[in-house]
């Protein structure tokens, strides 16, 4: 009886927490979702903060994508009021998003090697300009690894392969292929597979590759 009461109390508190989710927390949730869809290969940290007059969301990640690329996702979630006469931000109901990119030593070294010769002797603002410009240049070259149709296509193939993966217990991998596996290969290739000398793991791999669109008939001739 006591256990059931505790569970009901916990469920009630959870429902109240969901109902009381602040606006800035909902903004953070939406940003997190959109970043995952846009840049599935990058791990982001998205944290929200409430304070009087509004709130803020801070997005952190390492290396790519660039800040400009991330801002295309995050900037539309910002909202704040300005004084039209002075341009100053007014108090109350303001929500900001801060992008914090950390750059690894390896990437920093690559960028510095590609910066124009002599740029290291410029003033700090100019050095920063060349650094960001080179970062954008490198990102354009590797963009497909982080976003776009190229990445999503590869991601879909990976999910398909994972879904079609057939698990074989470690202790059974080297055992002879089962009659069921050989019959499946017969249906796929049209060959008489009864005398094929395959392990269960080899048979499994061939079946999975066939499900993923590979033509295994040519290599099947050697068995």
N, C-alpha and C positions, 0 to 999 in steps of 0.2 A: 504493500500500500504506500509506504513511504517512498519507495523507488519510483513508483508511478507519479507521485506528487512532484518529486524533484524534476522528473522528465518534463512534466507539463509546465512547471515554472521556467525551466530552461527554454522550452519552445516559445513561451510567452515573451521572454526577454529577447529572444532572437527576432521574433516578429516585430517587436517594438523598435529594435535596433535598425531593422530594414526600413520601417516607416519613418524613422527619424534621421535617415541618411541626409547629411547636409548637401547644399547645392555644390560646394566645392568638391566634396567627395564624389558626387555624381559626375562632375566634370572630369575628375581624375580617372574614374572608371571608364568613361567614354574615350578619353585620350589613350588609355592603356589598350583598349580594344582596337582602336584605329591604328595605333603603332604596330601592334602585333600582326594586323592584316597587311599593312603596307611594307613593314620590314621584318618578316618572319625569322630572318637569320640573326637578328640582333636582340640581345637581352637588355631591356630597359628597366630602370627603377623609376616608378611614378608615385610621388608622395604628395599629399595635400595638407594644407595648413589653414586653419580658421583663425580669424582675428576680427576685432571690431572694425566694421566697415567693409567686410568682404572676406577674401581668402586668396590663396595662391597654390599653384601646382608646380612642383619641381620635377623635371625629367632629367635623368642621368643615364649615360651610356658610355661605352669605351670605343674609340676609333670611329668607324663608319656606321651609319651614314653621316653626312655633314650636318652642321647646324641648320644651314639653309634648307636642306631636304626635310629635316624634322619639323622646322617651323611651318612648312606648308601644311602639316597635319595639325600642329598645336595652336597656331596663331588665331584660328577661327573660334577657338574656345575662350579667348580673352574678351573681357568686356569691362570698360571703365568709362567714367564720365569726366569731361573736361570743361573748364571754363572757357567759353568761346572767345572771351576778350583777352585773357592772359595765357591760355593754353595749359594752365595748371590742372592737374588731376584733382577732382573734387572728392571729398570723403563720402563713403557710404556706397555699398553695392558694387565694389570693384573686385574683379577677379583677374589675376595675372598668371601667366605661365612662364617659367624660367627654364631655359635649356642649358644644361651643364654637360658639356662633352669633355671626356677625359681622353688624352692621347697617350698611347703606349710609347715606350722608348723606341721600339722597332719602327713604328709608323713615323715617329718624329724624325728618326734618322733618315728614312726614305724621302720624306718631304724636304729636309734640309739639303740632301744630296741633289735634288732636282730644282732647287731654287736658283734663280739667275746668279751668275758669278758676280761677286762683289756686293750682293745684297746684304750680306752679314755685316757690312760696314755702314749701313744706312742707319737712320734714327729708328727708335723702337716702333713708331707708328708705321713706317715704311716696311720694316721687317715683318710686322704683323700682317700687313697687306699682302706681301709676297707669300707668306706662309699660308694664309687662307686661300689665296688664289691657286697655289700649288696643290693644296688639299682638294679643292674642287676639281682640279684637272685630273688628279689621280682617281677621285671618286667616279668621274665620268667613265673611266676606263674599266672600273670594277663594279659598276652600278648594277649589272645583271645578277651579281651574287647576292645583292641585298634587297632588291625590289624589282618590280616589273614582271612582265609575262614570262620571261626566261626563267626567273627563279620559281614562279608559281607552277610552271609546267614541270620543272624538275622536282618540286615539292610534291605535286600530285602523283608523279611516277613513283617517288619514294614511298608515299602512303599506299599506293596500289601494291607495290612489291611487299610492303610490310603486311598488308591484308592477306596477300596470297601466300605468305611464308608458311611452310609446313614444318612444325617442330618435330624433331626426332630426338628421342632420349639419348643421352650421351653413351649409355651402355649398349644401345642398339645400332649406332651409326655404322659400325663395320660389319654388321650381320648381313646376310644375303637379302636382297630386295624381296618384299612380300609378293604374294600372288596378286594382291590387289594393286600394288604399284606397277607390276609388270603388265597387268591388264589395262591400266590407265595409259601406260606408254604404248601399248598396242593400239588403243583407240586413237591416240594422238598421231602416231606415225604410220599405222597401217601395216607394220611389220610383225612377224612372228617373234614375240619377245620372250617366249617361254624359256629359252636357253641363254638369255643374256646374262653375262657375268657382271652384275652390278651390286654395290652395297645399298643399304637402305638410304643412306645420305645422298649417294650419287643419283639414285632414282628420284628422290625427293627434289633435288636441285633441278633435274631435267624437267620434271612436271611443273615446277614453279616458273622456270624460264619460259616454258611453252605458254603458260597462263599469261605471262607478261608480254606475249607477242613475238617471242623469238622462234625461229624455225629450227627445230632440233632434228629434222629428218635426215639432213646430210650427215651429221656426226653419228646418227643412229646406225648408219650402215656398217660402221666398224665393229659394232657389238655383235 
